[in-house]
Amino acid sequence: MADEETGTVDGARTGGKFLTFGLGQEDYAISILKVQEIIGMMDVTMVPRMPPCVRGVINLRGKIVPVIDLRTKFEMPRVDLTEETCIIVVDGLAGEMGIIVDRVSEVLDIAAREIEPPPVFGAALNTDYLLGIGKSGGRVQLVLDIERVLSAREAARAAAAASAETTDDAANQETGNVR
Amino acid sequence: MNTNSAAIEDVAATLACVDVDDLVAIAALADRIGSLASEESAPAVAGMLQRAARKLRAVAEDRAKNPSANLAAANKLVAASSRTRKSEPAPPSVIEPAPARSLRPAEPEAAPRPTADESGEADAELVNEFVSESQEYVAAAEQALLVLEENPDDRPALDTVFRAFHTVKGVAAVLGFSRVADFAHRAESLLSPIRDGRARFGSEYATLSLRAVDMIRSLVGRTAATLQGQAFSLPDGYLELMDALEHPERIGVGAGPSPEAPPVAGDTRAVGDAPPAGAPPAHHAASAEAWVRVRTDRLDQLMDIVGELVIAHAMVAADGRVTADQARDLARKVAHAGKTVRELQDLSLSLRMVPLRATFQKMTRVVRDTARRVERRVELVTDGEETEIDRKLVDALADPLVHMVRNAVDHGIEPPAQRLAAGKPEAGTVRLSAYHAGGNVVVELSDDGRGLDRDKLVARALEKGLIDSAEGLGDQEAFQLIFEPGFSTAAAVTDVSGRGVGMDVVRRAIESLNGRVDISSVKGKGTTFSVRIPLTLAITDGMLVKVGGERYIVPSSNIRITIRPEPACLKTVAGRGELVILRGEAIPMFRLHRIFGVDGAVEDPTRGLVVIVGENEGCSALLVDDLLGKQQVVTKSLGEFIGKVPGVSGGAILGDGRVGLILDPVGLTALARQQPNLADGPPLAA
């Protein structure tokens, strides 16, 4: 259902407009149709007992919106906030969500033929949330299935439950800062 | 066509990046989208684009109340239009050039798919309207049937029933819900002989019609469920009831033209007697234009925006240029604006309030059915049904109330013979009343039945091991025993009450609404249950506490007292479980920062504060850094993604625009007890 509902698999094949953003040295791309707005970094209220990648919640015009740290989600090391750090608000299946990225780059046209299937690393790296590798403007963009990135909710729940039981060992290992 | 798809994506991209203050760019976008809409051939897509353009134009012309929200909405619309557009089949002319025209008739079969979204949306709206309207009509019919049972000659009541069945039938037929329409038709036909004067409305008619009402309700409910993608299935007993309605004489209803009404039955009869207080359903149509039906999400949105306004105002009021000595005049104006803003907030809250009338009317039926089944004669008297309460609480209150009413009829009221022997009138009275008290609504349910037998309750509790001794047990505490899980004094398990889901469910339900139940009872005279719940859960009165870099709101209703502990009143159990001794009572202490994993909080309890929350066994002391003051906040959900967080009941926007979490002390205590290394030791009550 994810495929049909989100149209993302289709979206990759047909290409279109993508918002590109950066995490460290890597460039990522998500379909522009998923993007609702881009806001500057703001104070995030921590929500206890969430998986480490859930930074907390923000006030988006009176609405409480969860914020995901994409770096943590991808198990990349944390970095300090910069002027360029911002939150991309996407319209996901579970409502509006913010994702924290290092910087937002530009809106790119990526044609279907410019998108190659995602590489397979096997057990070392899960690439389920990659729709493919885009090659546009002489650069490489990792095209994300943002729904899939965010729909890790069930997994996140399970992780939270498990970490509650094992008294947060895993969580501490991963980032050592949330708990 | 393809160029158009790309154009829409272009617009979407620009829209995502446009600055809300850049009115020129927004105006240009509005024009661009408007022209795309006019070029668009698929009406669904064009419609969405037009709506998006309107939203943007409002922003550009500075008419939008909330420009950012408009932008976001426009963005969603454009995205949706693009999706719809993509699912459009490629124009047939490209694939099959020649016979395009001759193939036309086949096209519409395939074509509606892409627009199904939009038309589905329109349908959903109609269905929603049908559902809510039907529910109202069905409730009115139910009420009227109960009146008719008392007074078979009440013509307006009969008309109300007819109008209800007829309208449901009509609308259901238009929407293609043939099962509902057929059923409503039969229900209507059943009563035709009565309207024509060929039969009299006896209680057997009432029973059958009430069953029909229930069936329509459940049919409508299932229809509504289809909107959530559930398949429609017929409720149990549908066919049987259809049959009964068509041939009522087979089950002894209206058998033979009975010119004289069977005098409304004998001793097994219930007097489900609602004095038709409140408005008769007939007024419904008359004052229709005085009402507006508003979607609840719009009300929520209004609350959100007004909440923002309150915060924005607070920021202005705290600004140095306003608080400066020489700015008195300005300060006065700001204060005046503040008053208006608060009035606006009160008003937006009051929009969510609905009278308890419908809930009380439901109880009329419950009393009737229960009394019938357990062979009691009961009269229900209601009072204060105009008392208003938050819409969300109405539904939440109904279930526990049904249970309590059943209990009152089944366990409270004695059988007629016993009543007569005790010198009481044969028919018992159950009184349901409601009133406002402070920020609460009190719903009282009293009966003039046998009352609670304190000694029996205590004996039972001892036998079940719920208490160790009856010593020092006050009346109130003894009565509260009936709320303990597994406590039931009913000797026989009936299908009415005593199914093991007892009063403990009632108490839990009420407590989940931040309410409580008190009991007073005099043996032989009757029992009164007082349910006290807040007017609304939309506003939380709380204490803002600081823990490390985080701030939390503790609901005032949960706080017993806040103290700065002296070293002398801090004890430990087995070196780990921490206790605060307060007036001789030992209360387990939990460190909030440890439960929630907050860094940089006060570690030394004598330098922080402990907030004592909860009562009895649920009592605990939460260690926090400091109190930041009282605050009234608008309660909000943390959203689907975050879901339910143990120890947290919701969130709120604080005065500085940040989100603060509202604590759920009961859940928090439970959570703290689960964590072995935080604090353990059984809750020691002194």
Interface residues (C-beta under 8 A of the other chain):
Chain A: G7 D10 T14 G16 K17 L19 I32 L33 K34 V35 Q36 E37 I38 D43 T45 M46 V47 P48 R49 M50 V54 G56 V57 I58 N59 R61 G62 K63 I64 V65 P66 D91 G92 A94 G95 E96 M97 V107 L150 R153 R157 A164 T167 D168 V178 R179
Chain B: A6 E9 D10 A12 A13 T14 A16 C17 N66 S68 A69 L71 A72 N75 K76 A79 S82 R83 K86 S87 D304 I305 G307 E308 E550 I595 F596 G597 V598 K636 S637 L638 G639 E640 F641 I642 G643 V645 P646 G647 V648 G651 I653 G657 R658 V659 G660 L661 Q674 Q675 P676 N677
